[in-house]
Each structure stands twice: as C-alpha cells, then as structure tokens.
C-alpha cells in the first residue's frame, strides 16, 4: 500500500506542476513526429538506393532512381520506387525474389537523398543578411536556420520574429520567437525545432 501511496503522490504533484505552468494560450511548436523526416522519406527521382540481399552478393546492387521512378534489380527487373518508402520497395523485391531463391532477406537503404532538397525545405526571409531556402535536416532549430541565412541585419527587429507553420487546408499557425534573446543572451527557450515547410520571418525595425 505504501508503494501505491507514493505513486499517487507523485502523480498528483505532476498534475499540480502542469497547472502551475499554464497560462500561455498558444503552446510552443514542437518537433512533429509525423513530419516527413528521413525515417519516413518517400523516395524520389535521382535518389541512390543500396539493395542488399543477404547471402547473395551477386544480387546486391547500388542503383539510382530513374526519371520514370523505377529501379532495376537483378532477377527481378524493373521495380517502382518513386513515391514509396524503402520498406515498401524492399518488400516487393523480397516477394519477387522468392520465386528464384529460398526465403530472401532484402534491405533497401537510401545512400543519397538527391531529391530531398527539392521536397523538404525551411525558408528564412526578411531582415537577414541572405534570405535563404535550405534543405531540412533532422534536429534543425530556428537558430540553425537563421545562422544559415547569415544572421540578422542592423535594421532587424529580432524579438518580433515569427515562425509560420503550415497546418493543412491552406492555413498556417504563427509562433512568436524572441530571436534577440537567443542571439545575444543565449536564451534558448524560443529556439524552437523546425520542420519541413516552415517559414521564419525577421521583420525590420520601425523607424
């Protein structure tokens, strides 16, 4: 009973802490587990794939995705790859190889994400030294994106920076970013994680 009492006390304390930290009407943006990062990446034209067939090195190849979205695999022939995940491609190759070898084990690995840059980008606009559109990478933050744009100009109002995130059906949500605190004071409370499609806008000061 003492153990369950301790658990109940801990849960109650956590609930009180959650209530105490309330008050913000708009929660800060977080890394979206459903965002199209590399783990959920859909293969595109010109991506490079490594096909490995366990215990069958002659069937293991490194192939690019052709403009028609297909790859060519020994014994199997052409397989559609564009717009699919590596697991989906691997499953089809494995199924077709089963006609020729017993219990094939197939692994498909992306070795070069050449189409990724065109599909998943983060953009930084406004009073930065080099407005930029950069490929998204997992773990990227607002600070990473702004530094890639060369930082802010002398005319910037960094604490009025906004992070715009697409929320579906043509709408977006704006999040305020205290960029000056991040840059000048090392305060990372607003150094939010970004995701593909985000736009960071740094406005100019009002003169």
C-alpha positions, 0 to 999 in steps of 0.5 A: 500500500505504501508503494501505491501511496507514493505513486499517487503522490507523485502523480498528483504533484505532476498534475499540480506542476502542469497547472502551475505552468499554464497560462500561455494560450498558444503552446510552443511548436514542437518537433512533429513526429509525423513530419516527413523526416528521413525515417519516413522519406518517400523516395524520389527521382535521382535518389541512390538506393543500396539493395542488399540481399543477404547471402547473395552478393551477386544480387546486391546492387547500388542503383539510382532512381530513374526519371520514370521512378523505377529501379532495376534489380537483378532477377527481378527487373524493373521495380517502382520506387518513386513515391514509396518508402524503402520498406515498401520497395524492399518488400516487393523485391523480397516477394519477387525474389522468392520465386528464384531463391529460398526465403530472401532477406532484402534491405533497401537503404537510401545512400543519397537523398538527391531529391530531398532538397527539392521536397523538404525545405525551411525558408528564412526571409526578411531582415537577414543578411541572405534570405535563404531556402535550405534543405531540412535536416533532422534536429534543425532549430530556428537558430540553425536556420537563421545562422544559415541565412547569415544572421540578422541585419542592423535594421532587424527587429529580432524579438518580433520574429515569427515562425509560420507553420503550415497546418493543412487546408491552406492555413498556417499557425504563427509562433512568436520567437524572441530571436534577440534573446537567443542571439545575444543572451543565449536564451534558448527557450524560443529556439524552437525545432523546425520542420519541413515547410516552415517559414521564419520571418525577421521583420525590420525595425520601425523607424 
